[in-house]
Amino acid sequence: MLRRIEPEKIICYNEPFPEMQGDIVFVDYELSSWKYMNDNPYAPSKYAKYICGEEPLPVGSNLIIKGGYVVNENNEDYNNIIQTGMGSAYGGKWKPKKPEDERFLGEPGEIKTTYKNGYRIDTKIGEDGRAVKERHYTDKPNPKYHTDPHDHDIKWDENRGNPLPGPPINYPNGAPEFKSFREMNVLNRIVQASSLDDNKFKTISEFKWCINDGGEVTFIWGGKEYGVFKHNDNKFIISEINNDSSEKCYNTADDVLEYMVGKDRLRDVITQVTVTDRTI
């Protein structure tokens, strides 16, 4: 289950088993019983002040607030419903998990440089401290659809807060100068590249998230290197690199997982392949 659904947290009623793994929130089963509920079943939850944002969550409480609708306690007939608590289910503001993901955040106006796998990435930081554009000095993951160099516009997911690289912007006649944001050249920093272990997909859902959100991936399986990315028409293209006859186009990330890498279905080996490169 950990591999399949990649839970942000695991809520365990009663004592966790020793072999349980992950970010476990222990909930005392006895104290969660009906005996400790409010005496008035129609009264707002005792956690309403936290759900509504009137008070910050107590430090160390391990409370998780997610969802729904709560009653406005100032309205006696309870017909007035207010929507609240609808924040991200991914645990709040996005934070880089791999060293090279640090390139997406920085000082307004700076260009951050990452060297990995023999090529360079320049990342332009916008006014809000988040990346707005990248230049990749490579034609991977598919030379047929990428010039060297090529660019990606970077947008940001409004709910999860993570970067969303757009499709490749190619320059068959030569690329323009990659200038700092609004000529505010604050500094240029070198970002550490991720290791092969950092790049590895721990779960199937992590792979699906990566390519759904615009991540470009190259990986090795059975001695051959493959590339997968989302094309301009929101379809996914996967192939063995420099082998056009192996190219397939799919509508969804789940379809991509049915692609055969040699004699194996990608879904069965995606957590075992050697990921040589991934955008996010």
C-alpha positions in Angstrom: 0.0 0.0 0.0 2.9 2.4 0.8 4.2 1.8 -2.7 0.9 2.0 -4.5 -0.8 5.1 -2.9 2.2 6.9 -1.3 0.3 8.3 1.7 1.5 11.7 3.1 0.5 10.4 6.6 -0.9 7.2 8.1 -3.5 7.5 10.9 -3.3 4.5 13.1 -6.0 3.8 15.7 -4.4 2.2 18.8 -0.8 1.0 19.1 1.1 0.8 15.7 2.7 -2.5 14.9 6.5 -2.5 15.1 6.8 -3.3 11.4 4.7 -0.3 10.3 6.5 2.3 8.2 5.9 5.8 7.1 4.8 9.0 8.8 2.4 7.5 11.4 0.0 9.6 13.5 -1.0 7.6 16.6 -4.6 8.1 17.7 -5.6 6.8 21.1 -8.5 4.5 20.4 -10.0 4.9 23.9 -9.9 8.6 23.9 -11.5 8.6 20.4 -14.6 6.8 21.6 -18.1 8.2 22.0 -17.6 8.7 25.8 -15.3 11.6 25.1 -17.4 13.3 22.5 -19.3 16.5 23.2 -22.4 16.0 25.4 -24.6 17.9 22.9 -24.5 15.9 19.6 -25.6 19.1 17.7 -22.9 21.3 19.0 -19.9 22.2 16.8 -16.8 20.0 17.0 -14.5 20.9 19.9 -11.9 21.3 17.1 -14.0 23.9 15.3 -11.8 26.7 16.3 -8.8 25.0 14.6 -10.8 23.9 11.6 -12.1 27.5 11.1 -8.6 28.9 11.5 -9.6 30.9 14.7 -6.6 29.4 16.5 -3.4 27.7 15.3 -3.1 24.0 15.7 -1.5 23.2 19.1 2.2 22.5 18.8 2.9 18.8 18.8 -0.8 17.9 18.6 -0.5 15.9 15.4 -4.0 17.1 14.5 -4.7 16.9 10.7 -7.5 19.3 9.5 -8.9 18.4 6.1 -12.3 18.8 4.6 -15.5 20.0 4.5 -18.3 22.0 5.9 -18.8 23.2 9.4 -21.8 24.8 11.1 -21.7 28.5 11.9 -22.4 28.4 15.6 -23.8 31.9 15.6 -26.8 30.7 13.6 -29.2 28.8 16.0 -31.0 26.8 13.3 -27.8 25.6 11.8 -28.9 26.4 8.3 -26.0 28.7 7.7 -23.1 26.5 6.5 -19.7 27.8 5.9 -17.0 26.0 3.8 -13.6 25.9 5.4 -10.6 23.6 5.9 -10.3 22.9 2.2 -6.5 23.2 2.1 -4.1 20.9 0.3 -4.3 17.2 1.1 -0.5 17.0 0.4 0.5 18.5 3.8 0.7 22.2 2.9 3.3 24.2 0.9 5.5 22.3 -1.5 9.0 21.7 -0.4 11.9 20.3 -2.5 12.5 16.6 -1.7 15.6 16.1 -3.9 18.7 18.3 -4.0 18.3 19.6 -7.6 14.6 20.5 -6.9 16.1 23.4 -4.8 16.6 25.2 -8.1 12.9 26.0 -8.3 13.1 28.4 -5.4 15.5 31.3 -4.9 16.1 35.1 -4.8 14.0 37.2 -7.2 15.9 37.8 -10.4 18.6 35.2 -10.0 19.5 32.4 -12.4 20.4 29.1 -10.8 22.6 26.6 -12.6 22.5 22.8 -12.2 25.0 20.4 -13.9 23.8 16.9 -14.2 24.5 13.9 -16.4 26.8 15.9 -18.6 24.5 18.8 -19.4 23.4 22.1 -17.8 20.1 23.6 -16.7 19.6 27.3 -16.1 16.6 28.2 -13.9 15.2 31.7 -13.9 13.6 32.9 -10.6 10.7 35.3 -10.8 9.6 38.2 -8.5 7.9 35.8 -6.0 11.0 33.7 -5.5 9.7 30.8 -7.6 11.0 29.6 -11.0 9.4 31.0 -14.1 11.5 29.5 -16.9 14.2 26.9 -17.5 16.7 26.3 -20.2 18.0 22.7 -20.7 21.2 22.3 -22.7 20.4 18.8 -24.0 18.1 17.2 -26.5 16.9 14.5 -24.0 14.6 12.8 -23.3 13.8 12.6 -27.0 16.0 14.3 -29.7 13.1 14.1 -32.1 11.1 16.5 -30.1 13.8 18.5 -28.2 16.5 20.9 -29.6 19.8 21.5 -27.7 19.1 23.8 -26.0 15.4 24.1 -25.3 13.3 25.9 -22.8 10.4 25.2 -20.4 8.0 27.7 -19.0 7.3 27.0 -15.3 3.9 27.4 -13.8 2.8 26.4 -10.3 0.0 24.2 -9.0 -2.5 26.4 -7.0 -3.4 23.6 -4.6 -0.3 21.6 -4.0 2.1 24.4 -4.7 4.6 22.3 -6.8 6.2 23.4 -10.1 4.6 22.5 -13.4 7.1 22.5 -16.3 5.5 23.2 -19.6 6.2 21.4 -22.9 9.5 22.0 -24.6 10.1 25.3 -26.5 12.5 24.4 -29.3 14.9 26.6 -31.2 15.9 24.9 -34.5 17.6 28.1 -35.7 19.5 28.9 -32.5 18.2 29.9 -29.0 17.9 33.6 -27.8 19.9 34.8 -24.9 18.7 33.5 -21.6 18.4 36.7 -19.5 17.7 37.1 -15.8 14.1 38.1 -14.9 13.6 41.7 -15.7 17.3 42.3 -15.9 17.5 41.9 -12.1 20.7 39.8 -12.1 21.1 39.2 -8.4 23.5 36.3 -8.4 24.1 33.0 -10.1 24.2 29.9 -7.8 25.2 26.4 -8.6 22.7 23.8 -7.5 23.7 20.3 -6.4 22.4 17.5 -8.8 20.4 14.6 -7.4 21.9 11.1 -7.0 20.5 8.1 -8.8 18.9 7.1 -5.5 17.3 10.5 -5.2 15.9 10.1 -8.7 14.4 6.7 -8.1 10.7 6.4 -8.2 9.6 5.0 -4.8 6.0 4.4 -5.9 3.9 4.1 -9.1 2.0 7.2 -8.0 5.2 9.2 -7.8 6.0 8.4 -11.4 2.4 9.3 -12.5 2.5 12.6 -10.6 5.9 13.4 -12.2 4.9 13.0 -15.8 1.3 14.3 -15.3 2.8 17.6 -13.9 5.2 18.0 -16.8 8.3 16.1 -15.6 10.5 14.6 -18.2 12.1 11.3 -17.4 14.9 9.1 -18.8 15.6 5.7 -17.4 17.6 2.5 -18.1 16.1 -1.0 -18.1 17.5 -4.1 -19.6 20.6 -2.2 -20.8 18.5 0.3 -22.9 17.7 3.9 -22.2 14.2 5.2 -22.5 12.6 8.7 -22.4 9.1 9.8 -21.5 7.5 13.3 -21.5 4.2 15.2 -22.0 4.0 16.6 -25.5 2.4 19.9 -26.6 -1.0 18.3 -27.2 -1.0 16.8 -23.6 -0.3 13.4 -24.9 2.6 11.3 -23.5 5.4 10.1 -25.7 7.7 7.3 -24.6 10.4 5.5 -26.6 13.8 4.0 -26.5 16.1 6.9 -27.1 17.2 7.2 -30.7 14.9 4.4 -31.8 11.8 5.9 -33.6 10.3 2.5 -34.2 9.8 2.0 -30.4 7.9 5.2 -30.0 4.4 5.1 -28.6 1.9 7.9 -27.8 -0.6 7.6 -24.9 -3.4 9.7 -23.5 -2.8 9.0 -19.8 -0.1 8.2 -17.4 -1.8 4.9 -16.7 -1.6 4.1 -20.4 2.2 4.9 -20.3 2.6 2.3 -17.6 1.4 -0.4 -20.0 4.3 0.3 -22.3 6.6 -2.7 -22.8 10.3 -2.1 -21.9 11.8 -5.2 -23.4 9.8 -8.1 -22.1 8.5 -6.2 -19.0 5.6 -4.0 -18.6 6.6 -0.6 -17.3 4.1 -0.7 -14.4 5.8 -3.8 -13.1 9.3 -2.3 -13.1 9.0 1.4 -12.7 10.2 1.3 -9.1 13.2 -0.8 -10.1 14.5 1.0 -13.2 17.6 3.2 -13.0 16.3 6.8 -13.4 19.2 8.7 -15.1 17.3 12.0 -15.2 14.0 13.5 -14.2 12.8 17.1 -14.3 10.9 17.1 -11.0 
